[in-house]
């Protein structure tokens, strides 16, 4: 701990959101600095790299107006921290933790560094308790469980926004999942929103009855806040989960904007670019966010993460969805074809997967025959989809009756099971529908 | 020796300490962060730090710890879970709670109160270097204590002894300790390497039957995400016929590690009926743990593997995933500002990989026993593209290649091993199956492949004209191939089917192929396929 603050005006270069400072005697990695601009305004910054006496600082907030002279940097001897208190519930903040709801900032109980420490693998409890999102395609076939990280892979023009809104409104703990004493909480992190999206989400948040905390970063906000907002969200989520015993669902949209911000900053730092210009450490960086989801042995509370990724060019092998898929426990893939046929949510079941589903379903978790129903639906639908390519060649008339029934099943499945519009379905209703579809098909066959 | 920090960039710290040697260990700052010397220059030394450098300040003190990163090897390894630097994760959890904090991991790697030593040698007897002087019972295993040097035994312990005291004294004054230190980047010596001839039974039908592995061999399986790499690794870890299993979770998911640890604690080794955990050492460095320790984790694991191999055990090392190790290497290389090679990986990627894989093998140990170390390594190619540098570098050295196919995984065909693209160079092993399981093994294998091949040829036709438009013989091949795929190659990792001993594997394929031959005969005598299948 240093006794006095020390300030420097020895700026040697400004490059995008980065600032180079010379002749610094003492500085820490990750230390927060306060920057006084020539016009007297102040911004925060963080120490990124130390080299002999040159310090590289990234500026949070707008760097326009920075000068080599008349700018002062004050070292604060602290790292980036988030204020924590239960008063955060029901509030909306921006990417720098400033209130966006017109109310005053809450008085923190304590402060906590935002980068988060990794959970000791030996301290993790296995995720196995069902969370009901209200969507049949998720609850029935790609079940989400407490402590899981399950991304939505969307594409430009697909209704990921409406899906997120419905999940924010409808998600709750499964009937049989022992709810942690603190109850269910939603943390919403929005990155790089357009104004149109902003008003949409603000309206949604008003309808959400689950206690929530929101961090909203607009497309016009500084790029670095886009890197900060998810860290604030997750730090708050960890506090609510592991100290206050809540079950926290973190919904983060859109991680593609996060990764682009990461690339922008990396380029400004003149780092070696990796695939498509994204930095080589993007995997580790994304993991440092996604891996904060989980449950702990012997403690109530959980952090469940539902990030939204927009696949550029609808390419699932693009680095952003690719690295995300390698870290998360499954994925929900949206399909343009289904969307064009006005099926909502347009979840394509075949490439979608929840890796932790096996433990979270069945007797005592959801419904005892959940696994059989899910396997049956998947098998028949996969067969029906296979036959569609055949239908395109030989036409429906050229197919045997059994194959025609499979085609009908695939359509019925999409229209009656996957499609649900505004309706919220309980897991019991979801499985009832599934059973009926299977019975209809098998009834025709005998 | 003392010095101070003069620069920090990610995991790389520049210090002004002189007189260090390459790969020496260094303690940095008040927290005592551990690091390793990676580059020496006249005025400064670059240290790669194994922990998060956030909060580290310029001017903080640096001291040399002398030796390179080394492991403490001895009783207590089995059943334990370590991080990439051999810190026991359970111990850390007790000491500092559920989160891993930087610079405070001071739990000793192995801590035994006392142990019972049974001598194999008597005073006055000669002992070779690397020969066992006695053993300590560890669960179902005899943990042999090997002499580091040759000599004549003067005194030797018997029964209860303190873990810190030597178990034997030699006449020349040297001692045999219960524990030894070994630097992770240095392969342990052996007398000579033997060709891998013995099969390693995995209990996976597709592997044992079509692409068998050999004890002392290497195998890689690359696959995009969702192709079931981790499940396959874990199934092999559970059921393979190995004495000791070293599992290294290198940069992978924390929840999967938790799931595996919980499962292993409750399952039994199908070969010995002992708890699975008793034969397993786990090294876990998940994706959010520091990247430099991830780079070290595979060396930590392989050194442990060699240690057990030297006792004459058959060791299986499973790493998930090698790509994460390569990425850690890339990250460190880029923070050192080295000239990048293909896709940003350092140019020494291939040689480091080859050197690592060369540590596998069946050996005659210094003590004259035979032990083996087999490696099964998963690879996560970006975008599922197998032309990327890590897969390609592995392909040059590996003895077996099991390609996991995304299309198969989407059809829920697991394990999603592609039966045309994969290969195994361990053909000798097939003959051993023939000698030990059944003389039909090779013939059935050929027949099975032929039918799968026939299906591939017929598929296009079938897609156009439909099954009903095909000749009976071709339809039969298609039907049988489907049965081979669904009932033989597919194996559900969540049911009892997860483990299939070779006899069962053979019986199952034998039955399907017998049906094929019989039906073919009946078609030949004029019967109609629909009648046979329907009736």
Interface residues (C-beta under 8 A of the other chain):
Chain A: X24 X25 X26 X27 X28 X29 X30 X31 X49 X50 X51 X52 X79 X113 X115 X117 X118 X119 X120 X121 X122 X123 X124 X125 X126 X127 X147 X148 X242 X271 X272 X273 X274 X275 X280 X281 X283 X284 X287 X288 X291 X292 X293 X294 X296 X297 X299 X317 X318 X319 X322 X323 X325 X326 X327 X329 X330 X331 X350 X351 X353 X355 X356 X358 X359 X378 X379 X382 X389 X390 X393 X394 X398 X399 X400
Chain B: X5 X6 X7 X8 X9 X10 X14 X52 X53 X54 X55 X56 X57 X58 X59 X81 X89 X90 X92 X93 X97 X98 X99 X100 X101 X102 X224 X225 X226 X249 X251 X253 X254 X255 X256 X257 X258 X259 X261 X262 X284 X286 X287 X288 X289 X291 X324 X327 X330 X331 X334 X340 X343 X344 X380 X382 X383 X384 X385 X410 X411 X412 X463 X464 X466 X468 X494
